[in-house]
Amino acid sequence: MEFRERDIISIKDFTRAEIDYILETAEAIEPIAKSTSDMLRGKILATLFFEPSTRTRLSFEAAMHKLGGNSIGFAEADMTSVKKGENLADTIRVIENYADIIALRHPLEGAARLAGEFAHIPIINAGSGAEEHPTQAMLDLYTILKERGRINGLNITLVGDLRYGRTVHSLAYALSLYDIRLFLISPELLRMRREVLDVITEKIEVLESASIDEVLPETDVLYMTRIQKERFPDLAEYAKVKGAYRIDLESLKEAKRDLVIMHPLPRVDEIADEVDETPHARYFQQVWNGIVMRMALLALILGATE
């Protein structure tokens, strides 16, 4: 399969076979993640983050350094020429002179695809508005595979902000390539976007509900998300749904013993701290898997591994 110089804009651009190959590459590269390598010596990653980020930006940078490369970039657009009025296309055309690959996070949907049209180096979408977050979906699949040993045959439940949550959009698209049953739990106001539903319901069984209690006993993987205040155009609407779902020890009494709980982080109050000490909690393991997955993607795109 050919990944060299390839953009990662949407999870929909990848086939099941390609995603499986990426998962296999991540598994093969994980031992290197625990040390260092010279696979990407001399290569430079530019992280252009026009929105706040902790895990995604730092994991891309950590992944690059563990492969022997270097990183440059910014985490605050106000400190760049964007403050002077420079448009995204010009920013990309400038930065591509300094780097071999760009990881871009931007508040506007379609920004990553626009960047890909102008850039002569690979673009990785590190989050585009409320649209998609493809590398998060890939690390989520890797986490499920590592924790459950398989993806096919599982009941997977996505909970919370399914309208504005870019992580669940990408993950739903990715999961629709597998033989799973997908439960979507959200308030009416935050139901999964119609364009996502139109794609995934043609491929897998999808059940929508407003209640976690109805599906928790059947769930193998519970994927919690926060209600994203910053995405709401009307804060009065946010006030209606904040705190809609919360997982604690009491609610887990009806769960399977081998239930896996995941979260893209940051969390607010949707998972009680007491859950962290249970064998169900895997959201901090996801953070580590993010480094591994992004190492695999950087190595594939920059031609360090086939």
C-alpha positions in Angstrom: 0.0 0.0 0.0 1.2 3.5 -0.8 1.2 6.0 2.1 4.3 8.1 1.2 3.5 11.8 0.8 -0.2 11.1 1.5 -2.5 13.7 3.2 -4.7 12.7 6.1 -7.7 14.9 5.8 -10.7 12.6 6.4 -11.1 9.1 7.7 -13.5 8.6 4.8 -10.5 8.7 2.4 -9.2 5.4 3.8 -10.4 1.8 3.0 -10.7 -0.9 5.6 -7.6 -2.6 4.3 -5.6 0.6 4.6 -6.7 1.2 8.2 -5.9 -2.4 9.1 -2.5 -1.9 7.7 -2.0 1.3 9.7 -3.0 -0.6 12.9 -0.5 -3.3 12.1 2.2 -0.7 11.5 1.4 0.9 14.9 1.7 -2.4 16.6 5.0 -3.1 15.0 6.4 0.4 15.9 5.2 0.4 19.5 8.5 -1.1 20.9 10.3 1.9 19.3 8.0 4.3 21.1 9.4 3.1 24.4 12.9 4.2 23.3 14.1 6.3 20.4 14.9 5.8 16.7 16.7 7.6 13.8 14.0 6.7 11.3 13.2 10.3 10.6 16.5 12.0 11.3 16.7 15.3 9.4 12.9 15.5 8.9 10.9 18.4 10.3 7.2 18.4 11.4 5.4 21.8 11.6 2.5 21.8 14.1 0.1 24.7 13.2 -2.5 24.9 16.0 -5.0 27.7 15.6 -7.1 26.2 18.4 -6.0 25.0 21.9 -4.6 21.5 22.3 -2.6 19.5 24.8 -2.6 15.8 23.7 -2.8 16.1 20.0 0.0 18.8 19.6 2.3 17.3 22.1 1.8 13.7 20.9 2.6 14.7 17.3 5.8 16.4 18.6 6.7 13.6 20.9 6.1 11.1 18.0 8.4 13.1 15.7 11.2 13.3 18.3 11.0 9.6 19.2 11.6 8.9 15.5 14.7 11.1 15.4 13.1 14.1 13.7 12.4 17.7 14.9 9.4 19.8 15.2 8.6 23.5 14.9 5.3 25.4 15.0 2.9 27.4 17.1 0.1 26.8 19.5 -1.3 30.3 19.6 -2.2 31.9 16.3 -2.2 35.4 17.9 1.6 35.1 18.0 1.9 34.7 14.3 1.4 36.7 11.1 -2.3 35.5 11.2 -2.7 38.4 13.7 -1.6 40.7 10.8 -4.2 39.3 8.5 -2.4 36.6 6.7 -4.8 34.0 5.3 -4.5 30.2 5.8 -3.3 29.5 2.2 -0.4 31.9 2.5 0.5 30.6 5.9 0.7 27.1 4.5 2.7 28.2 1.5 5.2 29.8 3.8 5.5 27.0 6.3 6.0 24.3 3.7 9.4 25.9 3.1 10.5 25.1 6.6 9.1 21.6 7.1 8.5 18.2 5.5 5.0 17.6 6.9 2.4 19.8 8.6 -0.1 18.9 11.3 -2.9 21.5 11.2 -5.7 22.2 13.7 -8.1 24.9 12.8 -11.5 26.1 14.1 -13.1 26.2 10.6 -14.5 23.1 8.9 -12.8 22.4 5.6 -9.6 24.1 6.7 -7.5 21.0 6.4 -8.8 20.2 2.9 -8.1 23.7 1.8 -4.5 23.5 3.2 -4.1 20.2 1.3 -5.0 21.9 -2.0 -2.3 24.6 -1.5 0.5 22.6 0.1 3.2 20.7 -1.7 4.0 18.7 1.4 1.7 16.3 3.3 -1.0 17.8 5.5 -2.4 15.9 8.5 -5.8 17.1 9.8 -5.3 17.5 13.6 -8.9 18.7 14.0 -11.0 20.9 11.8 -13.8 22.7 13.6 -16.6 20.4 14.5 -16.0 18.3 11.3 -13.4 15.6 11.8 -10.3 14.4 13.7 -9.0 11.4 11.7 -5.9 10.6 13.7 -7.9 10.5 16.9 -10.2 7.9 15.3 -7.1 5.8 14.3 -5.7 5.8 17.8 -9.2 5.0 19.2 -9.4 2.0 16.9 -5.9 1.0 18.0 -7.0 1.2 21.6 -10.0 -0.9 21.1 -8.0 -3.5 19.2 -5.3 -3.6 22.0 -7.9 -3.7 24.8 -10.4 -6.1 23.3 -8.3 -8.0 20.9 -10.6 -7.3 18.0 -13.0 -4.7 16.6 -15.5 -7.0 14.8 -18.4 -8.3 16.8 -18.4 -5.6 19.5 -21.2 -3.3 20.7 -19.7 0.2 20.9 -21.5 3.1 22.5 -20.7 6.8 21.7 -22.1 9.2 24.4 -22.4 13.0 24.7 -21.8 15.7 22.1 -22.4 13.8 18.8 -23.3 16.9 16.9 -20.2 19.1 17.4 -17.8 16.3 18.5 -15.3 15.9 15.6 -13.8 12.9 17.3 -17.0 10.9 17.2 -17.7 11.9 13.6 -14.3 10.4 12.5 -14.7 7.4 14.8 -18.2 6.6 13.6 -17.0 6.7 10.0 -14.1 4.4 10.9 -16.2 1.9 12.9 -18.7 1.6 10.0 -16.0 -0.3 8.1 -16.2 -3.1 10.7 -18.8 -5.6 11.7 -20.0 -3.9 14.9 -23.2 -2.6 16.4 -23.1 1.2 17.2 -25.2 2.9 19.9 -25.5 6.7 19.8 -26.4 8.3 23.1 -27.1 12.0 23.2 -29.7 14.7 24.1 -32.0 15.5 21.1 -30.1 18.8 20.6 -26.8 17.0 20.2 -27.8 14.0 18.0 -25.3 12.7 15.4 -25.1 14.8 12.2 -27.3 13.7 9.4 -24.4 13.5 6.9 -22.6 11.1 9.2 -25.8 9.0 9.8 -26.4 8.7 6.1 -23.0 7.1 5.6 -22.8 4.8 8.5 -26.4 3.4 8.6 -25.9 2.0 5.1 -23.0 -0.2 6.5 -23.8 -1.1 10.1 -26.6 -1.4 12.6 -27.0 2.0 14.4 -29.4 2.6 17.4 -30.0 6.1 18.7 -31.2 6.9 22.2 -31.1 9.5 25.0 -30.4 7.0 27.7 -27.2 5.3 28.6 -29.0 2.9 31.0 -30.8 1.3 28.1 -27.6 0.1 26.4 -24.9 -0.1 29.1 -25.5 -3.7 29.9 -24.9 -4.7 26.3 -21.9 -2.3 25.7 -18.4 -3.6 25.2 -16.7 -0.2 24.6 -18.2 3.0 26.1 -16.8 6.1 24.5 -17.6 9.2 26.6 -17.3 12.8 25.3 -17.7 16.1 27.0 -20.4 18.6 26.1 -18.3 21.2 24.2 -19.3 24.7 25.5 -17.0 26.4 22.9 -18.9 24.9 20.0 -22.3 26.3 20.9 -23.4 29.4 19.1 -26.0 30.0 21.9 -24.9 29.5 25.5 -28.6 29.2 26.6 -28.7 26.0 24.5 -25.5 24.7 26.2 -27.0 25.3 29.6 -29.9 22.9 28.7 -27.6 20.0 28.0 -24.4 20.4 30.2 -23.9 17.6 32.6 -26.4 15.4 30.7 -24.4 12.2 31.2 -22.1 11.0 34.0 -20.5 7.7 34.6 -19.6 6.8 38.2 -19.3 3.6 40.2 -23.0 3.3 40.9 -23.8 3.5 37.2 -21.2 0.8 36.4 -23.0 -1.8 38.5 -25.0 -2.8 35.4 -22.0 -2.9 33.1 -20.1 -5.9 31.7 -17.1 -6.9 33.8 -14.8 -6.4 30.8 -16.3 -3.1 29.7 -13.7 -0.7 28.3 -14.3 3.1 29.0 -12.6 5.5 26.6 -12.6 9.3 26.3 -10.7 11.6 23.9 -10.1 14.1 26.8 -10.3 16.6 28.2 -13.1 15.5 30.5 -15.1 17.8 32.6 -17.6 15.9 34.8 -18.8 13.1 32.6 -16.6 10.5 34.2 -16.2 10.6 38.0 -12.6 10.5 39.3 -13.4 7.2 41.2 -13.8 5.4 37.8 -10.1 6.0 37.1 -9.1 3.3 39.6 -11.3 0.7 38.0 -10.2 -1.9 35.4 -12.6 -0.3 32.9 -10.7 3.0 32.6 -8.6 3.2 29.4 -8.6 6.9 28.6 -5.1 7.5 29.8 -3.9 4.5 27.8 -5.4 6.2 24.8 -2.9 9.1 25.3 0.0 6.7 25.0 -1.6 5.0 22.0 -1.8 8.4 20.4 2.0 8.7 20.4 2.3 5.2 18.9 -0.3 5.8 16.2 1.2 9.2 15.2 4.6 7.6 15.0 3.3 5.0 12.7 1.6 7.7 10.5 4.6 9.9 10.3 6.9 7.0 9.5 4.5 5.8 6.7 3.9 9.3 5.2 7.6 10.3 5.2 8.7 6.9 3.8 10.6 5.6 6.8 8.6 2.4 6.7 6.6 0.6 4.0 
